[in-house]
């Protein structure tokens, strides 16, 4: 079981933003901006495009609901969707609230947030998701 599967199963703590039977959304622990969220399938699949068309459609629909919640919780121009990352062999979508494209630049310095800030951000997204 990879690290993201352990997070979705509750074996590793996370700042949960949303979930259903198939997908799990949680805050990135190295966020670019407040509200930076990862959305993963509960099923272990490494490559985004290895998912069936039907599963990919449900994944995108779930991610869209999370993005709408993020935009409500953190007013922004748009929520970027980025499929990027080789460190964890588990498909994941980054949802990043942005005022400009610079907010989605992964080369920039990551925010250093306290546990209390992470909890507050996750709660705001959870409330907007419901």
Residue pairs with C-beta under 8 A, 6 or more apart in sequence:
1 9
1 11
1 44
2 44
2 88
2 89
2 90
3 12
3 88
3 90
4 38
4 40
4 88
4 90
4 92
5 42
5 44
5 90
6 12
7 13
7 14
7 24
7 26
7 40
8 19
8 24
8 40
8 42
14 26
14 27
15 26
15 27
15 29
15 118
15 119
15 121
15 122
16 24
16 25
16 26
16 122
16 126
17 25
17 26
17 27
17 37
17 66
17 69
17 70
17 122
17 125
17 126
17 129
18 24
18 25
18 62
18 65
18 66
18 69
18 125
18 126
18 129
19 25
20 62
21 42
22 41
22 42
22 43
22 55
22 58
22 59
22 62
23 39
23 40
23 41
23 42
23 58
23 59
23 62
23 63
24 39
24 40
24 42
25 37
25 38
25 39
25 40
25 62
25 63
25 66
25 95
25 125
26 37
26 38
26 40
26 122
27 36
27 37
27 38
27 118
27 121
27 122
27 125
28 36
28 37
28 38
28 94
29 118
30 110
30 111
31 110
31 111
31 113
32 96
32 103
32 104
32 105
32 106
32 108
32 110
32 111
33 74
33 96
33 97
33 98
33 103
33 111
34 74
34 97
34 111
34 113
34 117
34 121
35 70
35 73
35 74
35 76
35 95
35 96
35 97
35 121
35 124
35 125
36 94
36 95
36 96
36 97
37 66
37 70
37 94
37 95
37 96
37 125
38 92
38 93
38 94
38 95
39 59
39 62
39 63
39 66
39 92
39 93
39 95
40 90
40 91
40 92
40 93
41 51
41 55
41 59
41 90
41 91
43 55
44 90
45 51
45 90
45 91
46 89
46 90
46 91
47 91
48 56
48 83
48 91
48 93
49 56
50 91
51 59
51 91
59 91
59 93
63 81
63 93
63 95
65 129
66 95
66 125
66 129
67 79
67 81
67 95
68 128
69 125
69 126
69 128
69 129
70 76
70 79
70 95
70 97
70 125
70 128
71 78
71 79
71 97
72 128
73 121
73 124
73 125
73 127
73 128
74 97
74 121
74 124
76 97
76 98
76 99
76 103
77 98
77 99
77 100
78 98
79 95
79 96
79 97
79 98
80 94
80 95
80 96
80 97
80 98
80 103
80 104
81 93
81 94
81 95
82 93
82 94
82 96
82 104
82 106
83 91
83 92
83 93
83 94
84 94
84 106
85 92
85 94
94 104
96 103
96 104
97 103
98 104
102 108
113 121
